[in-house]
Amino acid sequence: AYTTLFKENGVMHAFGISVARSVIGAGLMLVVTGMAAYVLAAPDLVFGRFFRTVFVLTMYLSAGIVPTYIYMKQYPLLNSFWVYILPNLCVAFNLILIKTYIESIPRSLQEAVYIDGGNDLQAYWKVIFPVCKPVNAAILLFGILNQWNSFIDTQMYCAMDEDLYTLQYVLYNTLSSQTNIEALKQGAMTVSGQTLKMAITVVTVIPVMCVYPFLQKHFVSGIMVGSVKA
């Protein structure tokens, strides 16, 4: 079943799309969300309370499916790989976690950078970002899991372009199919549709199992900090 599965170009291509969106999307999300959190954590930010409230409201209020679809179409992001990346660059929940962690860091670290002639950009990347390693690891894992497991955006925005199908969307189509996949022959061997379904399910789980052990320690630490101080 696995041999048959990996010989299918559509499955391997979908696997590549899922890996690409998980790595690029999670990485860019961490950069953008972290820098936004650093700005919002500044105690002297003008209209800081207003901006923080606006970000929090996005967690509870949504424009809905139809306005969002029209928004994606106008820019245009439909049938584009960037529809997986750009809408998820700043996630309010992750922003609050990072902001809370930054607020627990002594302000004197940033002031030391200013005394040495540095600016806010240098203060964040050279001091704050390395110190935020636990929460950054947690946010990175959040981003990877979110991107890897997403398939609704593929169904809504990229259903007409098979080159942008993700592995989860292929799995969704496979599991939701009412008819058994026609047997694929390898010489005299026949692979049933049910066997292929189980094989592709395992393939979608293995990458997450490989990533999680390396981030587990920081993941738990980052979540505990956010849960206590938020």
C-alpha positions as CSV (number, residue, x, y, z in Angstrom):
1,A,0.0,0.0,0.0
2,Y,2.8,2.5,0.9
3,T,4.7,1.6,-2.3
4,T,1.6,2.3,-4.4
5,L,0.8,5.5,-2.5
6,F,4.2,7.0,-3.0
7,K,4.2,6.1,-6.7
8,E,1.2,8.4,-7.1
9,N,2.5,11.8,-8.2
10,G,-0.6,13.6,-6.7
11,V,0.1,12.3,-3.2
12,M,3.8,13.2,-3.2
13,H,3.1,16.6,-4.7
14,A,0.5,17.2,-2.0
15,F,3.0,16.1,0.6
16,G,5.5,18.7,-0.7
17,I,2.8,21.4,-0.6
18,S,1.9,20.6,3.0
19,V,5.6,20.6,4.1
20,A,6.2,23.9,2.3
21,R,3.2,25.7,3.8
22,S,4.0,24.3,7.2
23,V,7.6,25.5,7.2
24,I,7.2,28.8,5.4
25,G,3.8,29.7,7.0
26,A,4.9,28.8,10.6
27,G,8.3,30.6,10.2
28,L,6.8,33.8,8.8
29,M,4.0,33.7,11.3
30,L,6.5,33.6,14.2
31,V,8.5,36.5,12.7
32,V,5.4,38.8,12.1
33,T,3.5,37.8,15.3
34,G,6.6,38.1,17.5
35,M,7.4,41.6,16.2
36,A,3.8,42.7,16.6
37,A,3.8,41.3,20.2
38,Y,7.0,43.2,21.0
39,V,5.4,46.5,19.8
40,L,2.2,45.9,21.8
41,A,4.2,45.0,24.9
42,A,5.8,48.4,25.0
43,P,4.3,50.3,28.0
44,D,4.7,53.7,26.3
45,L,2.9,52.7,23.0
46,V,0.6,55.4,21.9
47,F,-3.0,54.1,21.9
48,G,-1.6,50.8,23.2
49,R,-4.8,49.8,25.0
50,F,-6.9,50.4,21.8
51,F,-4.6,48.3,19.6
52,R,-4.5,45.5,22.2
53,T,-8.3,45.5,22.3
54,V,-8.6,45.4,18.5
55,F,-6.4,42.3,18.4
56,V,-8.3,40.5,21.1
57,L,-11.6,41.2,19.4
58,T,-10.5,39.3,16.3
59,M,-10.5,36.2,18.4
60,Y,-14.2,36.5,19.0
61,L,-15.5,38.3,15.9
62,S,-15.2,37.1,12.3
63,A,-16.4,38.6,9.0
64,G,-17.8,35.2,7.9
65,I,-17.0,32.9,5.0
66,V,-18.6,34.9,2.2
67,P,-16.8,38.3,2.9
68,T,-13.6,36.4,3.5
69,Y,-13.9,34.7,0.1
70,I,-14.6,38.0,-1.6
71,Y,-11.6,39.5,0.2
72,M,-9.3,36.7,-1.0
73,K,-10.7,37.0,-4.6
74,Q,-10.1,40.8,-4.8
75,Y,-6.4,40.7,-3.9
76,P,-6.2,38.1,-5.6
77,L,-5.2,35.1,-3.6
78,L,-7.6,32.4,-5.0
79,N,-5.7,29.5,-6.5
80,S,-2.5,30.8,-5.1
81,F,0.0,29.3,-2.7
82,W,0.1,32.5,-0.7
83,V,-3.5,32.1,0.4
84,Y,-2.0,29.5,2.8
85,I,0.6,32.0,4.1
86,L,-0.6,35.6,4.2
87,P,-3.9,35.3,6.1
88,N,-2.1,33.5,8.9
89,L,0.8,35.8,9.4
90,C,-0.5,37.3,12.6
91,V,-2.6,35.1,14.9
92,A,-4.2,36.9,17.9
93,F,-3.9,34.0,20.4
94,N,-0.2,33.5,19.6
95,L,0.4,37.3,19.8
96,I,-1.1,37.4,23.3
97,L,1.1,34.5,24.5
98,I,4.3,36.2,23.1
99,K,3.3,39.6,24.4
100,T,2.7,38.2,27.9
101,Y,6.1,36.5,27.9
102,I,7.9,39.7,26.8
103,E,6.2,41.6,29.6
104,S,7.8,39.3,32.1
105,I,11.3,40.1,30.8
106,P,13.0,42.9,32.7
107,R,12.8,46.2,30.8
108,S,16.5,46.8,31.7
109,L,17.6,44.4,29.0
110,Q,16.0,46.6,26.3
111,E,17.3,49.8,27.9
112,A,20.8,48.4,27.8
113,V,20.6,48.1,24.0
114,Y,19.4,51.7,23.8
115,I,22.3,52.9,25.9
116,D,24.7,51.1,23.5
117,G,23.2,53.0,20.6
118,G,20.9,50.2,19.4
119,N,17.3,50.6,18.2
120,D,14.1,48.7,18.8
121,L,14.8,46.3,15.9
122,Q,18.1,45.4,17.3
123,A,16.7,45.1,20.8
124,Y,14.1,42.6,19.6
125,W,16.3,40.4,17.5
126,K,19.5,40.4,19.5
127,V,18.0,40.3,23.0
128,I,14.2,39.7,23.3
129,F,13.9,37.0,20.6
130,P,16.6,34.7,22.0
131,V,15.2,35.1,25.5
132,C,11.7,34.2,24.2
133,K,12.9,30.7,23.1
134,P,10.4,28.7,25.1
135,V,7.3,30.6,24.0
136,N,8.7,30.9,20.4
137,A,9.0,27.1,20.3
138,A,5.4,26.7,21.5
139,I,4.2,29.2,18.9
140,L,6.2,27.6,16.2
141,L,4.7,24.2,17.0
142,F,1.2,25.8,17.0
143,G,1.9,27.2,13.6
144,I,3.3,24.0,12.1
145,L,0.3,21.9,13.4
146,N,-2.2,24.5,12.2
147,Q,-0.7,24.6,8.7
148,W,-0.2,20.9,8.5
149,N,-3.8,20.0,9.5
150,S,-5.6,22.7,7.5
151,F,-7.6,21.6,4.6
152,I,-10.7,23.9,4.7
153,D,-8.7,26.7,3.0
154,T,-7.7,24.4,0.2
155,Q,-11.4,23.4,-0.3
156,M,-12.5,27.0,-0.3
157,Y,-9.8,28.8,-2.2
158,C,-7.8,26.2,-4.2
159,A,-10.2,23.4,-5.1
160,M,-9.9,24.3,-8.8
161,D,-6.1,23.9,-8.8
162,E,-4.9,20.3,-8.1
163,D,-1.3,21.5,-8.0
164,L,-2.1,23.3,-4.7
165,Y,-3.8,20.3,-3.0
166,T,-2.4,19.6,0.4
167,L,-1.9,16.1,1.9
168,Q,-4.7,16.7,4.4
169,Y,-7.1,17.7,1.6
170,V,-6.2,14.5,-0.3
171,L,-6.8,12.5,2.9
172,Y,-10.1,14.3,3.3
173,N,-11.2,13.5,-0.2
174,T,-10.1,9.9,0.2
175,L,-11.9,9.4,3.5
176,S,-15.1,11.1,2.4
177,S,-15.3,9.1,-0.8
178,Q,-18.3,6.8,-0.6
179,T,-17.0,4.5,-3.3
180,N,-14.1,2.3,-2.8
181,I,-11.0,3.4,-4.6
182,E,-10.4,1.2,-7.6
183,A,-7.7,-1.4,-7.1
184,L,-4.3,-0.3,-8.2
185,K,-2.2,-3.1,-9.6
186,Q,1.5,-3.7,-9.1
187,G,2.1,-6.8,-11.2
188,A,-0.1,-9.5,-9.7
189,M,-0.7,-7.6,-6.5
190,T,-3.9,-5.6,-5.9
191,V,-4.2,-2.9,-3.3
192,S,-7.6,-2.2,-1.9
193,G,-9.0,1.3,-1.4
194,Q,-9.4,0.8,2.3
195,T,-5.7,-0.1,2.6
196,L,-4.7,3.0,0.8
197,K,-6.9,5.1,3.1
198,M,-5.1,3.7,6.1
199,A,-1.7,4.2,4.5
200,I,-2.3,7.9,3.7
201,T,-3.7,8.4,7.2
202,V,-0.4,7.2,8.7
203,V,1.6,9.3,6.3
204,T,-0.1,12.5,7.5
205,V,0.6,11.6,11.2
206,I,4.3,10.7,11.0
207,P,5.8,14.2,10.3
208,V,4.0,15.6,13.4
209,M,5.3,12.7,15.5
210,C,8.9,13.5,14.2
211,V,8.6,17.3,15.1
212,Y,6.9,17.2,18.4
213,P,9.6,15.4,20.5
214,F,12.1,18.2,19.7
215,L,9.8,21.0,20.8
216,Q,7.9,19.3,23.6
217,K,10.0,20.7,26.5
218,H,9.7,24.3,25.2
219,F,6.1,23.7,24.2
220,V,5.0,22.9,27.8
221,S,7.1,25.7,29.2
222,G,5.7,28.3,26.8
223,I,2.1,27.2,27.4
224,M,2.5,27.4,31.2
225,V,3.8,30.9,31.0
226,G,1.0,32.1,28.9
227,S,-1.7,30.4,31.0
228,V,-0.5,31.9,34.2
229,K,0.2,35.5,33.1
230,A,-2.4,36.1,30.4
